Amino acid sequence: MTAKAKKWVHHPKFGVGLVTDEYDEKYSISFVSFGDKILLKTAVVDGAPPTPNFTFKSSPSRRPSRFKVQKARRKPVPTFDHLVDVFKGYYPGGFDGEKFQRLERDYKFRAVNFVRSELSERKFRKLLRNSDHKGICKLAFKAVNFTNLIYQQEKIKLRDCLKAVEDQEKFSQQLFNVLYGSAEFSLRFESWCALLAELGDCYKWTIATYFSFLESQGDRMFFKPAPTKCIADSLGFALNYKTEPNWFTYSKLMELAKSVEQELRRRGLVPKSGIDIQGFIWASVKIESGV
């Protein structure tokens, strides 16, 4: 642990914690009662240990750097052709078949239509003007529950993270910004991720990418790490995956989506949108693994 990292801080929600690592704008902190979190430096103030001689039951470990690329998979990687064959075997009509429409496309477009209607830029602005942050969060939860893209445990964590009025306000403002802000999307995405990091347990790739995926009708890809990494490996694509959501990995994901679309078209499969590309990524890997 560096000298800079030996610092006690206080957070209004998580209490006191010990800084274990330092990034450009963030700290990795081991909180006494809430475990490890990555937060913006501006989210904490100087603090003090609970008692003068306080020690953790087990020493807080230096959190792995967010910029360390995950190690290569040990399990043999299925080829892309094999995943296409598996997909065609389960969905003989491909993207044009009734089965794919029913199992992979319909329910996602119900969520797309809900977000584009109830959380449209015009309606969203009106809700913000009225300071109806609780109402915005309710609509966001409803959008999340339209699909199974976000795991149930993550849905619960998102709801738990947004119990406080001040957190509802921050979430509402940053959700509007990432969907409709005027700055470059890369900057908006980083600000959105910083907010999720501040909230704590909802700092997940699925939550970070879900709403933009729906609002853009798949132009901005949804990221469920395990199947996406499998697809990237099958194409020999360097995804540069990191556990914590970040713009560099997300930009690589959108490059991967374009590569997947090109490879599918070469094999006679024509996705209608990014919704279909995500459906192929999820379904092919799930079917191949027997889940």
PEQUITA-V956909 format. One record per backbone hydrogen bond with DSSP energy under -0.5 kcal/mol. CO is the residue of the C=O (numbers start at 0). NH is the residue of the N-H. If there is no record, write none. Layout:
[[CO/NH] [CO/NH]]
//
This chain:
[[1/5] [2/5] [4/6] [6/18] [7/46] [8/16] [9/44] [10/14] [13/32] [14/10] [15/31] [16/8] [16/18] [17/29] [18/6] [20/27] [24/40] [25/22] [26/28] [26/38] [27/19] [27/20] [28/30] [28/36] [29/17] [30/34] [34/30] [36/28] [36/38] [38/26] [39/42] [40/43] [44/9] [50/53] [60/62] [64/67] [66/68] [78/82] [79/83] [80/84] [81/85] [82/86] [83/87] [84/88] [85/89] [86/90] [90/93] [92/95] [93/96] [96/100] [97/101] [98/102] [99/103] [99/104] [100/105] [104/108] [105/109] [106/110] [107/111] [108/112] [109/113] [110/114] [111/115] [112/116] [113/117] [113/118] [114/118] [116/119] [119/123] [120/124] [121/125] [122/126] [123/127] [124/128] [125/129] [126/131] [127/130] [130/132] [131/135] [132/136] [133/137] [134/138] [135/139] [136/140] [137/141] [138/142] [139/143] [140/144] [141/145] [142/145] [143/146] [148/150] [150/154] [151/155] [152/156] [153/157] [154/158] [155/159] [156/160] [157/161] [158/161] [159/162] [163/167] [164/168] [165/169] [166/170] [167/171] [168/172] [169/173] [170/174] [171/175] [172/176] [173/177] [174/178] [175/179] [176/180] [183/186] [183/187] [184/188] [185/189] [186/190] [187/191] [188/192] [189/193] [190/194] [191/195] [192/196] [193/197] [194/198] [195/199] [198/200] [199/202] [201/203] [203/207] [204/208] [205/209] [206/210] [208/212] [209/213] [210/214] [211/215] [212/217] [213/216] [215/218] [216/273] [216/274] [218/220] [221/223] [222/224] [223/227] [224/228] [225/229] [226/230] [227/231] [228/232] [229/233] [230/234] [231/234] [231/236] [232/235] [233/79] [236/238] [240/69] [245/249] [246/250] [247/251] [248/252] [249/253] [250/254] [251/255] [252/256] [253/257] [254/258] [255/259] [256/260] [257/261] [258/262] [259/263] [260/264] [261/265] [262/266] [263/266] [263/268] [264/267] [267/269] [268/270] [272/275] [272/276] [273/277] [274/278] [275/279] [276/280] [277/281] [278/282] [279/283] [280/284] [281/285] [282/286] [283/287] [284/288] [285/289] [285/290] [286/289]]
//
